[in-house]
């Protein structure tokens, strides 16, 4: 799953002249029959046309046992050059959850917003579905580069 995310990131970077790569410490909550609560890290890459992709891994608990979750997604950012306020984005992808029960794969669909997308740092929040209602919050540390 993470390999797919890295391949998507390379593809997005090759298509666009200016890219932003984010490192993202995050907290994830999956509210399902066996809820998952975890902390993790992710990476995303957004190009100047708003197309992006990313992935994350998180470790935590599912029910009352240790579990891990990996995600890979592609998305579209409505205002990646915005220097103030919040910039909305949306994505679709897949997730794999193991531990604390039977391993499972899920389709993930979400909408999110990040503070000051053009700035080097900012908060982000996502809501969606992917094995149940999905909530992710975190902090973004960005690096811009011209290809």
PAKOLPA-391565 format. One line per field, with one value per residue (C-alpha): residue number from 1; residue in three letters; z, y, x. Coordinates in Angstrom, 3 decimals, decimal comma. Layout:
% residues N
seq c(NUM; ...)
type c(Ala; ...)
Z c(Z; ...)
Y c(Y; ...)
X c(X; ...)
***
This chain:
% residues 147
seq c(1; 2; 3; 4; 5; 6; 7; 8; 9; 10; 11; 12; 13; 14; 15; 16; 17; 18; 19; 20; 21; 22; 23; 24; 25; 26; 27; 28; 29; 30; 31; 32; 33; 34; 35; 36; 37; 38; 39; 40; 41; 42; 43; 44; 45; 46; 47; 48; 49; 50; 51; 52; 53; 54; 55; 56; 57; 58; 59; 60; 61; 62; 63; 64; 65; 66; 67; 68; 69; 70; 71; 72; 73; 74; 75; 76; 77; 78; 79; 80; 81; 82; 83; 84; 85; 86; 87; 88; 89; 90; 91; 92; 93; 94; 95; 96; 97; 98; 99; 100; 101; 102; 103; 104; 105; 106; 107; 108; 109; 110; 111; 112; 113; 114; 115; 116; 117; 118; 119; 120; 121; 122; 123; 124; 125; 126; 127; 128; 129; 130; 131; 132; 133; 134; 135; 136; 137; 138; 139; 140; 141; 142; 143; 144; 145; 146; 147)
type c(Unk; Unk; Unk; Unk; Unk; Unk; Unk; Unk; Unk; Unk; Unk; Unk; Unk; Unk; Unk; Unk; Unk; Unk; Unk; Unk; Unk; Unk; Unk; Unk; Unk; Unk; Unk; Unk; Unk; Unk; Unk; Unk; Unk; Unk; Unk; Unk; Unk; Unk; Unk; Unk; Unk; Unk; Unk; Unk; Unk; Unk; Unk; Unk; Unk; Unk; Unk; Unk; Unk; Unk; Unk; Unk; Unk; Unk; Unk; Unk; Unk; Unk; Unk; Unk; Unk; Unk; Unk; Unk; Unk; Unk; Unk; Unk; Unk; Unk; Unk; Unk; Unk; Unk; Unk; Unk; Unk; Unk; Unk; Unk; Unk; Unk; Unk; Unk; Unk; Unk; Unk; Unk; Unk; Unk; Unk; Unk; Unk; Unk; Unk; Unk; Unk; Unk; Unk; Unk; Unk; Unk; Unk; Unk; Unk; Unk; Unk; Unk; Unk; Unk; Unk; Unk; Unk; Unk; Unk; Unk; Unk; Unk; Unk; Unk; Unk; Unk; Unk; Unk; Unk; Unk; Unk; Unk; Unk; Unk; Unk; Unk; Unk; Unk; Unk; Unk; Unk; Unk; Unk; Unk; Unk; Unk; Unk)
Z c(0,000; 0,900; -2,294; -4,307; -2,542; -3,342; -6,994; -7,156; -5,639; -8,329; -11,059; -9,736; -9,463; -13,031; -14,425; -12,758; -12,783; -9,150; -6,350; -2,613; -0,512; 2,972; 5,976; 8,181; 11,800; 12,427; 14,666; 13,087; 14,416; 12,633; 14,293; 13,285; 15,063; 16,214; 16,481; 15,560; 17,320; 16,288; 15,804; 12,662; 9,938; 6,337; 3,234; 0,479; -2,670; -4,326; -7,704; -8,936; -10,728; -7,475; -8,228; -5,474; -3,765; -0,494; 2,012; 5,726; 8,320; 11,854; 14,853; 17,643; 19,053; 17,445; 20,030; 22,929; 20,909; 19,032; 15,345; 12,365; 9,415; 6,072; 3,475; -0,051; -1,895; -4,788; -4,537; -5,783; -3,877; -4,702; -3,604; -3,130; -3,568; -0,822; 1,757; 4,338; 5,717; 4,950; 1,633; 0,884; -0,821; -1,420; -2,083; -2,795; -2,176; -0,217; 3,306; 4,973; 8,661; 10,530; 14,165; 16,752; 14,578; 10,995; 8,515; 6,195; 3,155; 2,577; -0,049; 1,427; 0,394; 2,256; 2,237; 4,103; 4,696; 5,606; 7,073; 4,821; 2,041; 0,518; 3,872; 5,016; 7,949; 8,987; 10,483; 8,504; 9,216; 7,192; 7,453; 5,324; 5,190; 4,959; 7,067; 8,909; 9,619; 9,360; 11,144; 10,762; 12,210; 11,985; 11,269; 7,865; 7,293; 3,641; 1,294; -2,103; -5,092; -8,769; -11,091)
Y c(0,000; 2,472; 1,499; 2,429; 5,796; 6,476; 5,532; 7,922; 10,682; 10,212; 10,288; 13,509; 15,108; 14,185; 15,800; 19,160; 21,791; 22,890; 20,485; 20,705; 17,725; 17,465; 15,416; 14,887; 13,689; 12,717; 11,186; 8,917; 7,688; 5,113; 4,912; 1,473; -1,625; -2,161; 1,414; 2,172; 4,951; 5,620; 7,950; 7,950; 9,715; 10,443; 12,046; 13,884; 15,698; 18,426; 19,992; 23,454; 22,214; 20,875; 17,176; 15,214; 11,927; 10,554; 7,808; 7,228; 4,571; 4,608; 2,341; 2,183; 0,082; -1,594; -2,562; -3,498; -4,884; -3,427; -2,666; -0,844; 0,971; 1,979; 4,234; 5,426; 8,044; 10,494; 13,813; 17,284; 20,518; 23,421; 26,221; 25,069; 28,616; 30,181; 31,947; 32,682; 30,813; 27,220; 25,402; 22,483; 19,229; 15,774; 12,335; 8,692; 5,647; 2,461; 1,380; -1,806; -2,478; -5,337; -6,407; -6,494; -8,775; -9,952; -7,979; -5,878; -3,624; -0,602; 1,995; 5,433; 8,616; 11,880; 15,676; 17,802; 21,297; 22,656; 25,989; 28,312; 25,792; 27,993; 28,369; 26,066; 24,711; 24,332; 22,176; 19,849; 17,924; 15,245; 13,515; 10,645; 6,926; 3,955; 1,012; 3,270; 6,994; 8,278; 11,322; 12,478; 15,563; 16,549; 19,049; 19,614; 20,490; 21,450; 21,741; 23,410; 22,675; 23,544; 20,643)
X c(0,000; 2,773; 4,634; 1,548; 1,410; 5,077; 4,533; 1,559; 3,671; 6,320; 3,689; 2,164; 5,618; 6,533; 3,370; 3,670; 6,400; 6,042; 5,280; 4,771; 5,761; 4,247; 5,247; 2,226; 2,174; -1,454; -4,086; -6,712; -10,054; -12,182; -15,599; -16,832; -18,171; -14,538; -13,241; -9,609; -7,717; -4,128; -1,198; 0,879; 2,789; 2,030; 3,395; 1,563; 2,547; 0,480; 1,207; 0,362; -2,773; -4,221; -3,704; -2,031; -1,542; -0,340; -0,195; 0,005; 0,643; -0,737; -0,406; -2,928; -5,719; -8,716; -11,237; -8,951; -5,979; -2,996; -3,587; -2,119; -3,636; -2,069; -3,692; -2,909; -4,965; -5,170; -6,935; -7,689; -6,979; -9,318; -6,956; -3,327; -1,941; -4,064; -1,889; -4,617; -7,577; -8,477; -8,105; -10,469; -9,470; -10,938; -9,532; -10,221; -8,049; -7,680; -6,801; -5,629; -6,279; -4,620; -4,646; -7,383; -9,502; -9,599; -7,437; -9,569; -9,251; -11,448; -12,285; -11,526; -13,369; -12,806; -12,967; -10,490; -9,214; -5,806; -4,854; -2,846; -2,046; 0,697; 2,494; 5,270; 3,274; -0,345; -3,059; -5,323; -8,529; -10,347; -13,719; -14,950; -15,524; -13,202; -14,339; -16,761; -16,772; -13,162; -11,669; -8,059; -6,356; -2,729; -0,012; 1,562; 5,230; 5,746; 8,678; 8,259; 10,425; 10,517; 11,222)
***
